[in-house]
Amino acid sequence: MRFDVVTLFPAIFDGYLTQSLLDKAIRRDLVQIHRHNLRDWAEDTPHRKVDDRPFGGGPGMLIQVEPTVNCVRSVQAMDDTPARKILLTPAGRRLDQRVAEDLATSKRLLLMCGRYEGFDQRVHDILQPEEISVGDFVLNGGEVAAMIIIDAVVRLLPGVLGDEQSSFDDSFSRGNRLLEFPQYTRPREFEGHVVPDVLLSGDHQKIAAWRAEQSHHKTMQRRSDLLDESAES
């Protein structure tokens, strides 16, 4: 799968792309991640300026339409596979596991990272990207949101995880709309807290039943709304 990230700060991704499962997926050519500095498409060549004050006044700066549209069109043309354009914005559709699963079916995603007060409205009107939000809060820019999307999507791709069942059983996943059950490892006892006997029984049927019960109980306590959604689907 190919990701193209349009950003004013490509270096933000340096450490992120060289760690853990993502680094392994890139090395195994399961994932390609290309960063594109929006300033490379600036009309103001000496200063590489891509932002300006909004018409009508107001605080902050807006990312200009011309370099953004030219950049996205150029990036689209870099590969024969059409890119699904995603603009990161607090006004977008809320990212959840179902959205991540949908995005994971794509062969190529183009992620547009905003900054300042966002993009000129004509960027939305001309490019017509999907708009996605990672939550009801405001970040300094879309780079962290892009990392969240990449992280959520990459782990769903075949071959990335050591055990494909891991993503299937995750909280909110296509295999399980409930919160994940409690899990334990060695030591068996620590400061008076003991691993439940059922997990040491070797009876897989009882273990599965216990885990299902614990998932339901945890979801009822913390996210009862998920039980309503599960009943509707």
Summary of the structure (lengths in Angstrom):
residues: 233
radius of gyration: 21.7
end to end distance: 28.8
largest distance: 70.2
contacts: 644
relative contact order: 0.14
helix: 40%
strand: 21%
